Amino acid sequence: MNVIWRTLMTILRAKAMLRRNGPIAPTAVGRVRVRTLPTDIDLLGHMNNGRYGSLFDLGRFDLLIRTGLWDLLNRNRWYAVVASETITFRKSLELWQSFTVESRLLGHDDKSSYLVHRAVVDGEVYAEMIVRARFLRRSGGIVPLEELFEALHRPDNLPELEPWVSEWAAASALPSTKKPAPSVWS
């Protein structure tokens, strides 16, 4: 339940910042301050590996709102979903430790947008997650990125994806929802 309250607080803060400062560039780094709470801790006394994704969502909400994309998505009845993600851990976050979730758009390919989220303590990366996201219509179907960029009234100035990101996306992809995907163990 505490992530819901954190999410609501992040949304309210991001909307206030958008009203006060206007939208940030799509390539800007968003930052959200977080503290590791008792509900985030596992039996080993550090932040549970499953909790990182939930807390990195705070960075994604902040970035979507502050770039103006959140309002655009709502107006057009579109929404973003995570298609795949990978996370790498360097150091453990301990109980009550304060850290910053840093989030930035990484780039895009012909179907997906890519984001990077980091857990940062005093300028040092503790964990990093790469996320591949798609934009969908509430009425069904995928929003082509050309349509998304046109609706944003912004040039597509995101950097080219590094080859390893494209290779990871291809290697980690599951079959389309229109194709069978039986669970067969060899």
N, C-alpha and C positions, 0 to 999 in steps of 0.2 A: 504494500500500500504506500510505502514512503516514496517510491519512484513516481507515483501519480502526483503527489504533492510537489515533488521536485520538478516534475514536468510542467505542472501548472505555473509554478513560480518562474520557471525558465521562459515559458511562453509570455507571461505578463511582462517580465523584464525585457525580453526581446522586442515586444510590441511597443513598449515605452521608449526604448532606444531608437526604434525605427521612426516613431513620431518625432522624437527630439532631434535626431541627427540625419534623417533621411536614409535611403537604402545604401548599403555597402556594395562594393564591386563584387561580381560573381567569383572573382579570384582571391578575395580577401580571406584572411584567417579569422574565424570566429573563436572566441574564448569564453568559456563558462567555468566559474570557480565551483569546486565540489569538495566535499569532505567525506571520507570513508566512515560510514556509520556502522553500528553493531549489526544491523540487518544486512550489511554488505559482506560480512566476514564469514569465512568458512571455518571448519574445525581446526585448521592449521594456524588460525589467527591472522591471516591476511585476506585481502579482498578476493572473493570467490571469482574464479575465471568466468563464470556465466554472467556475473553482474556487470562486467565491462561493457558489454553490448547495450544493456539498458541505460547505463550512464552515458555512453557515447551517443545514444539517441538524443540526449539533452543538447549536445552540440549540433546535431542534425536539425532539431527544431529551431534552435537559435539561428543557425545559418539560413535555413529556408525563410524564416520570418524576416530577418534583417536584410536579406538581398531583395525582398519583395516577392519572392517566388511563392510564398505561402498564400498570399492574397490572390495571386494569379491562379494558383491551383484551385482554390475554393471557388473563385468566380467561374472558372471553366468546368467545374465539377470533375477535376482530375485529382489524382493522389499518387504518392510515391510509395513503392514497395522495394524492400531489399531482395534482390535476386540471389546474391551470394556475398560472402564476407570471409575474410581471413584475418586472424589476429596473431601477433607475435608479442611475447612478454619478455622484458629485460630484467625488471626489478619488481619486487612485491610492494603493494600499497598496504600500509598497516592501519590498524584501528585509529580513528580520529585524524588521520593524515589528510592534510589539505593538498589538493592538486588541481590542475587546470585541464579541462578537456579542450583541446585545440582541434578545430575542424576546418577543412578546406576542400573545395572542389578540385579534383585531380585532373579531370579531363573527360572525354567521352569517346565512344565508338559509334557505329551506325545505329545501335539499339539501346545502349545504356549510358548512364552517367556514372562516374566513379568519384568517390570521396575518400579522404583519409582522415582518421581521427587519432589523436594521440592523448595519452595520459602523461602530463608533464609536471615535474616537481622541480622548482628552482631552475628552470631552463633545461632540465634533463629529461629525455624521453624514457618513460618506464614501460609503456606498451603502445603498440600502434596497430590500428585496424584499417584494412582496405575494404571498402564497400562498393558493390556493383548494384545500382538501383535502376529501376524502370519506372516510367510514368504511365499510369493507366487511367482510363475513363470510367467514371461511375456507371455509365451506361454500357460498359463493356469495351474491350479492345485496348490496344496500346496507343499512346500518344507519340507520334513520330517526333524525333528531336528537332527536325526542321520546323514543325508546327510550334513546339515549345519555344524555340529560339525566336521565331517570328512574333509570338505572343509577348515575349519579354522585351521586344523593341531594343534588343542589344545585339551587338555583333558577337559572333561566336569566337571569343578571344581566349578560350581555354587552351592550355598547352597540349601538344600532342602527347598521347599516352606513351609511357615507356614500354618497350616491347615485352618485358616480363609481366606487366599488368595484363596485356592482351593474351599472353600465353596462359597465365593463371586463369583468366576468365574462361578461355576455351577448355582448358583441362579440367576445370571444376564444374562445368555445366552439366546439368541433368537433361534428359530428353524433354522436348516440348510437352506441354500439358495435353496436346492433341495426339501424342504418341504413347504407346504403352511403356511402362517403366516397372516391370515386375521385380520384386525383391528376390533375387536368386543368388545364393551364396555358393561359391565354387569350392 
